[in-house]
Amino acid sequence: MAAARTETTSVHPDLPDLSRHSLRELAELPDETLLGSLVRLLDPDGGTANRRWAADREPACR
Amino acid sequence: MNGLPGPARPVTLVRNDLLALGRGVPARRTLRVLRTGALSRQLAMLELLRRGAADPEAAAAWRAVADAQEREPVRLAQLLASARTGAWAADTIAALRAGGDRVDLSHLHDLGRGREHGTVLRLAAAGLRWEPALDPGEPLRRHLGAHHRPDDGEPSRWERPLAAAWRLLAARHRDAARTLAGLPIVLVPVAAPAHGPEPTATSSWAFGAVALSPPDPDRPAAAALALVRAVQHVLLGAAEDVTALVSPGAPPAPAADALRHGYADAAVAGFWRIERLYGPPDQRAAAADAFARHRASAAAALSAALSGDALTPAGRLVAETARARIAPWLAEAPGPPGPRASGRCDAQAR
């Protein structure tokens, strides 16, 4: 039997899809879920490249 | 809405999304995932701020936003996903972390009133429509343009040169045009400096926002190129929010810089690759030079990004795909090949 192909690559599971939830529903989220989703993005020491990219500024033409 | 508590599904970029990003041609699904990621991130940041804001005025402002969302969920979804909201949330969190003790509630009040900002420009060319917003106000100007003199963003000064840039993109760079049209682009006007290159700026906290100086109506290629380049940073920043492209355990800066520059330079090389053949005849030699320069810098940067183990598998897939995209270009003659350099190109060659 052929192995099933997976379409998913190395996805970080820590950004939950909150797009379908209301603000009042989000208020019920436990702290760890909320903070877990953000700790990577808000790491001020740049645990990932995100903070660097957040400050991206460069000339339009090089 | 869906009802909580319960584990929310993660926002997911699948392999095909990463391949599409690497090729520089994100599909509608990919753009939708990036938008969902930006909205989810911003909702989490807002909720984080709500939990930290204890005073009654802030609590009332939050309730007004929640009430507005119940009245007009579609409209509020757009406002909550906006670049304005992202910039405000990021700047507010940064201010609180720096010791501030009050949340600037002005944006929350705007959300509660369902108030939109900026002017939507409606551009159409060669069967493609683009409707970017022009927003000279805060918090976007402070977030993106603090290093530049402000521009008032008078739409009449922007519409004509942007229309010229859009005609160029729609005619000769249709994939790039479709990507632009599929993103919630907000142009943040900044004044051009007296000397030096025209500035652009993007921020992954403000999905879709691009700081730009007023385009020169006589140089549509410059504005078109600035948009093409800026969009690469928008795409990669949003992808990084959803899926780490650089390993958290690795020193991120060199690999991240190399990936970011290589990815953007690949798109810039693709732009000049077309312009050297189909652009205005008197500009083709300069376009050929730019093509040669940017394909080389893209290849070098992407190879540098891939040389160590700093990229995650997702980051490697994007970088390898982008490098494979430009590899055939390295063997092409940079200059226009004479008789073929005429006529109109309706599709971006690869």
Boltz contact constraints between the chains, C-beta under 6 A:
constraints:
  - contact:
      token1: [A, 7]
      token2: [B, 14]
      max_distance: 6.0
  - contact:
      token1: [A, 7]
      token2: [B, 15]
      max_distance: 6.0
  - contact:
      token1: [A, 8]
      token2: [B, 14]
      max_distance: 6.0
  - contact:
      token1: [A, 9]
      token2: [B, 15]
      max_distance: 6.0
  - contact:
      token1: [A, 9]
      token2: [B, 18]
      max_distance: 6.0
  - contact:
      token1: [A, 9]
      token2: [B, 313]
      max_distance: 6.0
  - contact:
      token1: [A, 9]
      token2: [B, 314]
      max_distance: 6.0
  - contact:
      token1: [A, 10]
      token2: [B, 312]
      max_distance: 6.0
  - contact:
      token1: [A, 10]
      token2: [B, 313]
      max_distance: 6.0
  - contact:
      token1: [A, 10]
      token2: [B, 314]
      max_distance: 6.0
  - contact:
      token1: [A, 11]
      token2: [B, 12]
      max_distance: 6.0
  - contact:
      token1: [A, 11]
      token2: [B, 243]
      max_distance: 6.0
  - contact:
      token1: [A, 12]
      token2: [B, 243]
      max_distance: 6.0
  - contact:
      token1: [A, 12]
      token2: [B, 244]
      max_distance: 6.0
  - contact:
      token1: [A, 13]
      token2: [B, 10]
      max_distance: 6.0
  - contact:
      token1: [A, 15]
      token2: [B, 11]
      max_distance: 6.0
  - contact:
      token1: [A, 15]
      token2: [B, 40]
      max_distance: 6.0
  - contact:
      token1: [A, 15]
      token2: [B, 242]
      max_distance: 6.0
  - contact:
      token1: [A, 16]
      token2: [B, 8]
      max_distance: 6.0
  - contact:
      token1: [A, 16]
      token2: [B, 10]
      max_distance: 6.0
  - contact:
      token1: [A, 17]
      token2: [B, 8]
      max_distance: 6.0
  - contact:
      token1: [A, 17]
      token2: [B, 9]
      max_distance: 6.0
  - contact:
      token1: [A, 17]
      token2: [B, 11]
      max_distance: 6.0
  - contact:
      token1: [A, 17]
      token2: [B, 40]
      max_distance: 6.0
  - contact:
      token1: [A, 18]
      token2: [B, 8]
      max_distance: 6.0
  - contact:
      token1: [A, 18]
      token2: [B, 40]
      max_distance: 6.0
  - contact:
      token1: [A, 18]
      token2: [B, 43]
      max_distance: 6.0
  - contact:
      token1: [A, 19]
      token2: [B, 36]
      max_distance: 6.0
  - contact:
      token1: [A, 19]
      token2: [B, 39]
      max_distance: 6.0
  - contact:
      token1: [A, 19]
      token2: [B, 40]
      max_distance: 6.0
  - contact:
      token1: [A, 20]
      token2: [B, 2]
      max_distance: 6.0
  - contact:
      token1: [A, 21]
      token2: [B, 1]
      max_distance: 6.0
  - contact:
      token1: [A, 21]
      token2: [B, 2]
      max_distance: 6.0
  - contact:
      token1: [A, 21]
      token2: [B, 4]
      max_distance: 6.0
  - contact:
      token1: [A, 22]
      token2: [B, 1]
      max_distance: 6.0
  - contact:
      token1: [A, 22]
      token2: [B, 69]
      max_distance: 6.0
  - contact:
      token1: [A, 23]
      token2: [B, 66]
      max_distance: 6.0
  - contact:
      token1: [A, 23]
      token2: [B, 69]
      max_distance: 6.0
  - contact:
      token1: [A, 24]
      token2: [B, 66]
      max_distance: 6.0
  - contact:
      token1: [A, 25]
      token2: [B, 1]
      max_distance: 6.0
  - contact:
      token1: [A, 25]
      token2: [B, 4]
      max_distance: 6.0
  - contact:
      token1: [A, 26]
      token2: [B, 47]
      max_distance: 6.0
  - contact:
      token1: [A, 28]
      token2: [B, 4]
      max_distance: 6.0
  - contact:
      token1: [A, 28]
      token2: [B, 5]
      max_distance: 6.0
  - contact:
      token1: [A, 34]
      token2: [B, 44]
      max_distance: 6.0
  - contact:
      token1: [A, 34]
      token2: [B, 47]
      max_distance: 6.0
  - contact:
      token1: [A, 37]
      token2: [B, 44]
      max_distance: 6.0
  - contact:
      token1: [A, 38]
      token2: [B, 44]
      max_distance: 6.0
  - contact:
      token1: [A, 47]
      token2: [B, 248]
      max_distance: 6.0
  - contact:
      token1: [A, 48]
      token2: [B, 244]
      max_distance: 6.0
  - contact:
      token1: [A, 48]
      token2: [B, 246]
      max_distance: 6.0
  - contact:
      token1: [A, 48]
      token2: [B, 248]
      max_distance: 6.0
  - contact:
      token1: [A, 48]
      token2: [B, 252]
      max_distance: 6.0
  - contact:
      token1: [A, 49]
      token2: [B, 246]
      max_distance: 6.0
  - contact:
      token1: [A, 49]
      token2: [B, 252]
      max_distance: 6.0
  - contact:
      token1: [A, 49]
      token2: [B, 256]
      max_distance: 6.0
  - contact:
      token1: [A, 50]
      token2: [B, 240]
      max_distance: 6.0
  - contact:
      token1: [A, 52]
      token2: [B, 256]
      max_distance: 6.0
  - contact:
      token1: [A, 53]
      token2: [B, 204]
      max_distance: 6.0
  - contact:
      token1: [A, 53]
      token2: [B, 237]
      max_distance: 6.0
  - contact:
      token1: [A, 54]
      token2: [B, 203]
      max_distance: 6.0
  - contact:
      token1: [A, 54]
      token2: [B, 204]
      max_distance: 6.0
  - contact:
      token1: [A, 54]
      token2: [B, 205]
      max_distance: 6.0
  - contact:
      token1: [A, 56]
      token2: [B, 202]
      max_distance: 6.0
  - contact:
      token1: [A, 56]
      token2: [B, 233]
      max_distance: 6.0
  - contact:
      token1: [A, 57]
      token2: [B, 201]
      max_distance: 6.0
  - contact:
      token1: [A, 59]
      token2: [B, 197]
      max_distance: 6.0
  - contact:
      token1: [A, 60]
      token2: [B, 198]
      max_distance: 6.0
  - contact:
      token1: [A, 60]
      token2: [B, 200]
      max_distance: 6.0
  - contact:
      token1: [A, 60]
      token2: [B, 226]
      max_distance: 6.0
  - contact:
      token1: [A, 61]
      token2: [B, 197]
      max_distance: 6.0
